[in-house]
């Protein structure tokens, strides 16, 4: 860390401190998430911004999430449609 606080500390202390912090951080994330969400107002911001989206824009946001499973979803939808058709034929 040239020009930072590293030049004031004896050698290795900054490295040890950062390593220790990184080890302990996962144990405290459960407390940080709600705090950060509240402090940044993420839930409110996301809700209001998503409500403003058109359906096409909303689909562009969701599509990458489901893209890797798209084939599975298409096959499952086809199977369920076929099964529903069979049930309808049996009812008539």
VMD Tcl script that builds the backbone (N, CA, C; Angstrom):
set m [mol new atoms 276]
animate dup $m
set s [atomselect $m all]
$s set {name element resname resid chain x y z} {
  {N N UNK 1 A 0.844 -1.181 0.000}
  {CA C UNK 1 A 0.000 0.000 0.000}
  {C C UNK 1 A 0.882 1.234 0.000}
  {N N UNK 2 A 1.325 1.622 -1.132}
  {CA C UNK 2 A 2.178 2.800 -1.154}
  {C C UNK 2 A 1.333 4.049 -0.973}
  {N N UNK 3 A 1.768 4.921 -0.096}
  {CA C UNK 3 A 1.063 6.160 0.158}
  {C C UNK 3 A -0.115 6.013 1.105}
  {N N UNK 4 A -0.438 4.806 1.552}
  {CA C UNK 4 A -1.549 4.580 2.474}
  {C C UNK 4 A -1.045 4.475 3.889}
  {N N UNK 5 A -1.829 3.821 4.754}
  {CA C UNK 5 A -1.432 3.655 6.153}
  {C C UNK 5 A -0.353 2.606 6.325}
  {N N UNK 6 A -0.097 1.817 5.307}
  {CA C UNK 6 A 0.876 0.744 5.418}
  {C C UNK 6 A 2.261 1.211 5.800}
  {N N UNK 7 A 2.638 2.424 5.404}
  {CA C UNK 7 A 3.983 2.893 5.713}
  {C C UNK 7 A 4.157 3.244 7.192}
  {N N UNK 8 A 3.052 3.409 7.941}
  {CA C UNK 8 A 3.137 3.737 9.370}
  {C C UNK 8 A 3.221 2.485 10.249}
  {N N UNK 9 A 2.865 1.343 9.703}
  {CA C UNK 9 A 2.790 0.112 10.485}
  {C C UNK 9 A 4.025 -0.755 10.267}
  {N N UNK 10 A 4.429 -1.468 11.311}
  {CA C UNK 10 A 5.548 -2.394 11.148}
  {C C UNK 10 A 5.199 -3.483 10.120}
  {N N UNK 11 A 6.216 -4.015 9.482}
  {CA C UNK 11 A 6.037 -4.999 8.421}
  {C C UNK 11 A 5.166 -6.185 8.799}
  {N N UNK 12 A 4.223 -6.507 7.957}
  {CA C UNK 12 A 3.393 -7.684 8.141}
  {C C UNK 12 A 2.141 -7.486 8.955}
  {N N UNK 13 A 2.027 -6.414 9.711}
  {CA C UNK 13 A 0.850 -6.217 10.566}
  {C C UNK 13 A -0.400 -6.017 9.715}
  {N N UNK 14 A -0.276 -5.213 8.675}
  {CA C UNK 14 A -1.426 -4.945 7.815}
  {C C UNK 14 A -1.900 -6.228 7.132}
  {N N UNK 15 A -0.960 -7.042 6.692}
  {CA C UNK 15 A -1.299 -8.318 6.053}
  {C C UNK 15 A -1.985 -9.247 7.042}
  {N N UNK 16 A -1.467 -9.335 8.265}
  {CA C UNK 16 A -2.079 -10.187 9.285}
  {C C UNK 16 A -3.473 -9.705 9.646}
  {N N UNK 17 A -3.631 -8.400 9.779}
  {CA C UNK 17 A -4.933 -7.842 10.141}
  {C C UNK 17 A -5.960 -8.100 9.045}
  {N N UNK 18 A -5.563 -7.894 7.795}
  {CA C UNK 18 A -6.518 -8.124 6.707}
  {C C UNK 18 A -6.844 -9.607 6.568}
  {N N UNK 19 A -5.883 -10.475 6.772}
  {CA C UNK 19 A -6.146 -11.919 6.722}
  {C C UNK 19 A -7.103 -12.338 7.823}
  {N N UNK 20 A -6.894 -11.802 9.010}
  {CA C UNK 20 A -7.767 -12.118 10.141}
  {C C UNK 20 A -9.187 -11.614 9.887}
  {N N UNK 21 A -9.305 -10.414 9.341}
  {CA C UNK 21 A -10.629 -9.857 9.039}
  {C C UNK 21 A -11.345 -10.713 8.002}
  {N N UNK 22 A -10.634 -11.151 6.977}
  {CA C UNK 22 A -11.246 -11.986 5.937}
  {C C UNK 22 A -11.683 -13.342 6.474}
  {N N UNK 23 A -10.947 -13.877 7.444}
  {CA C UNK 23 A -11.335 -15.151 8.056}
  {C C UNK 23 A -12.622 -15.012 8.864}
  {N N UNK 24 A -12.755 -13.900 9.584}
  {CA C UNK 24 A -13.885 -13.710 10.487}
  {C C UNK 24 A -15.122 -13.140 9.803}
  {N N UNK 25 A -14.972 -12.532 8.638}
  {CA C UNK 25 A -16.076 -11.869 7.959}
  {C C UNK 25 A -17.275 -12.778 7.676}
  {N N UNK 26 A -17.082 -14.007 7.177}
  {CA C UNK 26 A -18.259 -14.850 6.897}
  {C C UNK 26 A -19.137 -15.111 8.117}
  {N N UNK 27 A -18.561 -15.082 9.314}
  {CA C UNK 27 A -19.345 -15.307 10.528}
  {C C UNK 27 A -20.255 -14.135 10.873}
  {N N UNK 28 A -20.039 -12.983 10.229}
  {CA C UNK 28 A -20.804 -11.785 10.558}
  {C C UNK 28 A -21.693 -11.305 9.416}
  {N N UNK 29 A -21.685 -12.008 8.284}
  {CA C UNK 29 A -22.477 -11.583 7.134}
  {C C UNK 29 A -23.973 -11.608 7.421}
  {N N UNK 30 A -24.430 -12.555 8.239}
  {CA C UNK 30 A -25.861 -12.643 8.533}
  {C C UNK 30 A -26.368 -11.376 9.213}
  {N N UNK 31 A -25.503 -10.667 9.907}
  {CA C UNK 31 A -25.879 -9.421 10.564}
  {C C UNK 31 A -25.771 -8.248 9.579}
  {N N UNK 32 A -24.808 -8.322 8.687}
  {CA C UNK 32 A -24.566 -7.215 7.761}
  {C C UNK 32 A -25.641 -7.077 6.692}
  {N N UNK 33 A -26.165 -8.183 6.186}
  {CA C UNK 33 A -27.141 -8.112 5.091}
  {C C UNK 33 A -28.369 -7.273 5.444}
  {N N UNK 34 A -29.055 -7.545 6.548}
  {CA C UNK 34 A -30.213 -6.708 6.882}
  {C C UNK 34 A -29.844 -5.241 7.093}
  {N N UNK 35 A -28.695 -4.998 7.719}
  {CA C UNK 35 A -28.266 -3.619 7.957}
  {C C UNK 35 A -28.042 -2.884 6.640}
  {N N UNK 36 A -27.318 -3.508 5.730}
  {CA C UNK 36 A -27.022 -2.872 4.448}
  {C C UNK 36 A -28.306 -2.676 3.648}
  {N N UNK 37 A -29.189 -3.675 3.650}
  {CA C UNK 37 A -30.465 -3.538 2.944}
  {C C UNK 37 A -31.256 -2.343 3.464}
  {N N UNK 38 A -31.291 -2.205 4.787}
  {CA C UNK 38 A -32.039 -1.104 5.380}
  {C C UNK 38 A -31.343 0.234 5.111}
  {N N UNK 39 A -30.041 0.270 5.282}
  {CA C UNK 39 A -29.295 1.518 5.114}
  {C C UNK 39 A -29.368 2.029 3.679}
  {N N UNK 40 A -29.311 1.129 2.714}
  {CA C UNK 40 A -29.342 1.540 1.315}
  {C C UNK 40 A -30.754 1.609 0.750}
  {N N UNK 41 A -31.727 1.070 1.468}
  {CA C UNK 41 A -33.098 1.067 0.978}
  {C C UNK 41 A -33.266 0.229 -0.279}
  {N N UNK 42 A -32.555 -0.881 -0.336}
  {CA C UNK 42 A -32.555 -1.702 -1.541}
  {C C UNK 42 A -33.932 -2.246 -1.895}
  {N N UNK 43 A -34.650 -2.746 -0.923}
  {CA C UNK 43 A -35.943 -3.359 -1.211}
  {C C UNK 43 A -36.901 -2.330 -1.820}
  {N N UNK 44 A -36.962 -1.145 -1.235}
  {CA C UNK 44 A -37.844 -0.093 -1.750}
  {C C UNK 44 A -37.415 0.343 -3.145}
  {N N UNK 45 A -36.112 0.557 -3.324}
  {CA C UNK 45 A -35.597 0.997 -4.619}
  {C C UNK 45 A -35.873 -0.037 -5.697}
  {N N UNK 46 A -35.576 -1.306 -5.405}
  {CA C UNK 46 A -35.821 -2.356 -6.397}
  {C C UNK 46 A -37.303 -2.462 -6.737}
  {N N UNK 47 A -38.160 -2.414 -5.722}
  {CA C UNK 47 A -39.596 -2.537 -5.960}
  {C C UNK 47 A -40.094 -1.404 -6.847}
  {N N UNK 48 A -39.737 -0.166 -6.504}
  {CA C UNK 48 A -40.240 0.974 -7.279}
  {C C UNK 48 A -39.694 0.981 -8.703}
  {N N UNK 49 A -38.428 0.619 -8.868}
  {CA C UNK 49 A -37.852 0.603 -10.205}
  {C C UNK 49 A -38.433 -0.522 -11.060}
  {N N UNK 50 A -38.701 -1.674 -10.450}
  {CA C UNK 50 A -39.287 -2.788 -11.202}
  {C C UNK 50 A -40.737 -2.499 -11.577}
  {N N UNK 51 A -41.459 -1.766 -10.727}
  {CA C UNK 51 A -42.831 -1.404 -11.056}
  {C C UNK 51 A -42.892 -0.444 -12.238}
  {N N UNK 52 A -41.853 0.339 -12.442}
  {CA C UNK 52 A -41.799 1.285 -13.555}
  {C C UNK 52 A -41.469 0.607 -14.890}
  {N N UNK 53 A -40.925 -0.606 -14.841}
  {CA C UNK 53 A -40.486 -1.293 -16.062}
  {C C UNK 53 A -41.668 -1.721 -16.925}
  {N N UNK 54 A -41.443 -1.676 -18.230}
  {CA C UNK 54 A -42.412 -2.265 -19.145}
  {C C UNK 54 A -42.239 -3.775 -19.078}
  {N N UNK 55 A -43.215 -4.499 -19.608}
  {CA C UNK 55 A -43.104 -5.961 -19.559}
  {C C UNK 55 A -41.924 -6.450 -20.397}
  {N N UNK 56 A -41.636 -5.784 -21.514}
  {CA C UNK 56 A -40.497 -6.188 -22.350}
  {C C UNK 56 A -39.176 -5.982 -21.604}
  {N N UNK 57 A -39.063 -4.852 -20.927}
  {CA C UNK 57 A -37.837 -4.573 -20.176}
  {C C UNK 57 A -37.685 -5.553 -19.013}
  {N N UNK 58 A -38.786 -5.863 -18.343}
  {CA C UNK 58 A -38.765 -6.814 -17.236}
  {C C UNK 58 A -38.321 -8.191 -17.730}
  {N N UNK 59 A -38.795 -8.575 -18.914}
  {CA C UNK 59 A -38.391 -9.874 -19.472}
  {C C UNK 59 A -36.900 -9.890 -19.769}
  {N N UNK 60 A -36.354 -8.761 -20.259}
  {CA C UNK 60 A -34.912 -8.696 -20.537}
  {C C UNK 60 A -34.094 -8.824 -19.259}
  {N N UNK 61 A -34.660 -8.402 -18.129}
  {CA C UNK 61 A -33.964 -8.552 -16.841}
  {C C UNK 61 A -33.990 -10.013 -16.407}
  {N N UNK 62 A -35.146 -10.663 -16.550}
  {CA C UNK 62 A -35.291 -12.043 -16.081}
  {C C UNK 62 A -34.684 -13.084 -17.018}
  {N N UNK 63 A -34.667 -12.801 -18.308}
  {CA C UNK 63 A -34.238 -13.817 -19.272}
  {C C UNK 63 A -32.851 -14.399 -18.981}
  {N N UNK 64 A -31.824 -13.589 -18.692}
  {CA C UNK 64 A -30.507 -14.183 -18.409}
  {C C UNK 64 A -30.511 -15.124 -17.206}
  {N N UNK 65 A -31.405 -14.889 -16.262}
  {CA C UNK 65 A -31.462 -15.734 -15.070}
  {C C UNK 65 A -31.898 -17.154 -15.446}
  {N N UNK 66 A -32.868 -17.242 -16.346}
  {CA C UNK 66 A -33.426 -18.539 -16.714}
  {C C UNK 66 A -32.821 -19.104 -17.998}
  {N N UNK 67 A -31.919 -18.370 -18.626}
  {CA C UNK 67 A -31.383 -18.773 -19.921}
  {C C UNK 67 A -30.715 -20.147 -19.887}
  {N N UNK 68 A -29.932 -20.423 -18.856}
  {CA C UNK 68 A -29.230 -21.707 -18.804}
  {C C UNK 68 A -30.192 -22.872 -18.601}
  {N N UNK 69 A -31.367 -22.603 -18.015}
  {CA C UNK 69 A -32.360 -23.652 -17.792}
  {C C UNK 69 A -33.489 -23.607 -18.824}
  {N N UNK 70 A -33.305 -22.820 -19.876}
  {CA C UNK 70 A -34.383 -22.601 -20.840}
  {C C UNK 70 A -34.839 -23.907 -21.491}
  {N N UNK 71 A -33.913 -24.745 -21.901}
  {CA C UNK 71 A -34.283 -26.006 -22.541}
  {C C UNK 71 A -35.082 -26.883 -21.587}
  {N N UNK 72 A -34.667 -26.957 -20.334}
  {CA C UNK 72 A -35.386 -27.742 -19.333}
  {C C UNK 72 A -36.800 -27.203 -19.154}
  {N N UNK 73 A -36.941 -25.878 -19.109}
  {CA C UNK 73 A -38.264 -25.276 -18.952}
  {C C UNK 73 A -39.153 -25.562 -20.163}
  {N N UNK 74 A -38.584 -25.510 -21.360}
  {CA C UNK 74 A -39.358 -25.791 -22.584}
  {C C UNK 74 A -39.815 -27.242 -22.596}
  {N N UNK 75 A -38.923 -28.157 -22.261}
  {CA C UNK 75 A -39.276 -29.582 -22.245}
  {C C UNK 75 A -40.333 -29.856 -21.179}
  {N N UNK 76 A -40.158 -29.282 -19.982}
  {CA C UNK 76 A -41.141 -29.474 -18.915}
  {C C UNK 76 A -42.489 -28.902 -19.321}
  {N N UNK 77 A -42.489 -27.720 -19.945}
  {CA C UNK 77 A -43.735 -27.118 -20.414}
  {C C UNK 77 A -44.410 -27.965 -21.470}
  {N N UNK 78 A -43.630 -28.519 -22.381}
  {CA C UNK 78 A -44.183 -29.404 -23.413}
  {C C UNK 78 A -44.792 -30.656 -22.805}
  {N N UNK 79 A -44.102 -31.241 -21.853}
  {CA C UNK 79 A -44.600 -32.444 -21.190}
  {C C UNK 79 A -45.896 -32.159 -20.432}
  {N N UNK 80 A -45.907 -31.036 -19.685}
  {CA C UNK 80 A -47.106 -30.680 -18.932}
  {C C UNK 80 A -48.276 -30.365 -19.867}
  {N N UNK 81 A -47.995 -29.715 -20.986}
  {CA C UNK 81 A -49.039 -29.444 -21.971}
  {C C UNK 81 A -49.589 -30.729 -22.567}
  {N N UNK 82 A -48.697 -31.656 -22.866}
  {CA C UNK 82 A -49.109 -32.950 -23.412}
  {C C UNK 82 A -49.976 -33.697 -22.392}
  {N N UNK 83 A -49.542 -33.698 -21.126}
  {CA C UNK 83 A -50.301 -34.372 -20.074}
  {C C UNK 83 A -51.677 -33.726 -19.904}
  {N N UNK 84 A -51.736 -32.396 -19.953}
  {CA C UNK 84 A -53.026 -31.704 -19.834}
  {C C UNK 84 A -53.930 -32.068 -21.007}
  {N N UNK 85 A -53.385 -32.191 -22.196}
  {CA C UNK 85 A -54.156 -32.599 -23.365}
  {C C UNK 85 A -54.723 -33.988 -23.211}
  {N N UNK 86 A -53.921 -34.893 -22.675}
  {CA C UNK 86 A -54.400 -36.259 -22.444}
  {C C UNK 86 A -55.557 -36.291 -21.433}
  {N N UNK 87 A -55.407 -35.483 -20.385}
  {CA C UNK 87 A -56.455 -35.404 -19.364}
  {C C UNK 87 A -57.743 -34.850 -19.993}
  {N N UNK 88 A -57.608 -33.842 -20.816}
  {CA C UNK 88 A -58.791 -33.258 -21.472}
  {C C UNK 88 A -59.455 -34.282 -22.394}
  {N N UNK 89 A -58.649 -35.045 -23.089}
  {CA C UNK 89 A -59.212 -36.078 -23.973}
  {C C UNK 89 A -59.931 -37.139 -23.168}
  {N N UNK 90 A -59.413 -37.479 -22.010}
  {CA C UNK 90 A -60.046 -38.479 -21.155}
  {C C UNK 90 A -61.358 -37.974 -20.577}
  {N N UNK 91 A -61.469 -36.688 -20.334}
  {CA C UNK 91 A -62.674 -36.112 -19.762}
  {C C UNK 91 A -63.807 -36.094 -20.797}
  {N N UNK 92 A -63.495 -35.861 -22.054}
  {CA C UNK 92 A -64.530 -35.763 -23.090}
  {C C UNK 92 A -65.124 -37.061 -23.409}
}
mol reanalyze $m
mol bondsrecalc $m
mol representation Tube
mol addrep $m
